[in-house]
């Protein structure tokens, strides 16, 4: 379960709780997905459940600060077996890439961010001047619920 299910700004944390994991393994992991419908291999981050003090009981919780990527987040749990660790299949930090073949748990809960509280959809662009850039973003216009483009 997630608490809360909506964050007001980037950098705020969500508490992710789980229970009922049979025969927990130190390689069980929580996937971080921003676009909940992503294929299992397309996680943007992960956290091993063994980072929670109570993981051996099959339940626990992890708190994660998150950035507003303008898509909801989801957090499925996977099992990765020792026999599946491939020392030749590494990420950019030289850690073995996690396996997603064994989905242990999913939740209907998705984490969202409240909209309209901060600049959103920030874009940088060059101008004709060598020492100048243009910044554009969407934010509430202050007159109501409408969003407007400010620059």
N, C-alpha and C positions, 0 to 999 in steps of 0.2 A: 504494500500500500504506500501511497505518497502523502506527505503532509508538509506543506499545503499542496494543493493541486494547481495553484496559480501563483506565480511570483510577480511582484510589482516592478522589479528592475534587475538588470544584469548584476551578477555578483551575489545576489541573495541565494540562500541554500535551501535545498529540499531534503527532507528526511525520507529515505527509502527503507521500508521494513519488509522482511520476509519471514516465513515460517513454514514448517512441514517439508524441509529438504531431507529426503531419506539418505542415509549413509553419506553425510557431507564429506567433500574432498577439498584439500587445500587448493585445488585448481578450479573449483567452481567459481564462476565469475558473473558479474553484473554488466551487461552491455549498456552503453549510452548511445541512444539513437536520436537524432534530430531530423525527423521525418519518420514518424512511427511505422509507416508502411515500407520502410527500407528493407532490402534483402538482408538476411542475417549477417552476411559478410561485410556489410557496409556500416559497421559501427564507427562512431567518431571518438569513442573512448571506452574505457572499461575500468573496473575495480574488482579485485579478487574479494570474494566474500570472507576469506580468511583474515581480512584486515579488520573485521568486526570481532570484538572480544568473545562473543558467544557463538561464533560460527559452528563450532563442533557440535552444538545442540541441534543444528538444522534450522536455527532462526537467528535473526540479528537485525541490525540496522546500520546504515551508512548515510552520512550527511555529505552532500555535494554542492558546492557553489556552481552556478550555471550562468552562461552568457545567453542573452536573448538572440537567437539565430533566426527569429521570425517564423519558426516552425515549432510545433509541439515536440516534446521529448517523450520517449518511452524507454523502459528499463527491463528487458527480459533477462532471465537467468539461464546460464548454460553450464554444462559439465564438460570439462576438457580432461581427457585421460592421459596419464603419463605416457602410455604407448603411442599417443598421437602427437607428441611433441617432436617437431622436426627442427633440429638445430641448423639446418640449411635454409629454412624459410623464415627470414627475420624481418622485423620492422626497421624503421629508420634509426631506432635507438639500439639495434642489435638484440632485441628481445624476440624470442620465438613468437610467430603469429598465432593467435588464439584460434582454436577450432570452434565451429558453430554447429557441428553435426548433432549435438545432444542438447536440445532445448529442454530445460527443467521446468520453467515457470514463466508465465506471462501474466499481465494484468490488463484489464480494460482501462485502468487509470492512465491518463496522459497528463503530462505537465505542460501548462501553457504560461504565457506571460501576458499581463494586462497590457492593453494597447493604449497608445496616446499619451503616455506619461513622460516620455523622453524622445529626443530626436530619433528617427527611424529611417531606414533605407538611405544611409549616408553614402554619398558618391563624391569622389574627388575627380577633378578634370583639369587638364592643362589649359592655359589661356594663351593668347598671342604674346604675352610678356614672359621673358625668361625667368623672372623672379616672382611669379604669381601663379596661384592655383585657385580654382573655384571649388567651393564646398556647397553641396546641395543636400537637403534632407527634408523629410516629411515630419510634421509635428502638429499638434492641435493649434488652431488659430486663436484660441483664447475666447472666442465669442460663442462657443457651444461645442457640440459634438463633431462638427465638421473638421476634417483634416485639410491642411493647405500646404503648399510648397513655399518654404521660406528660404531666402539666400541673402 
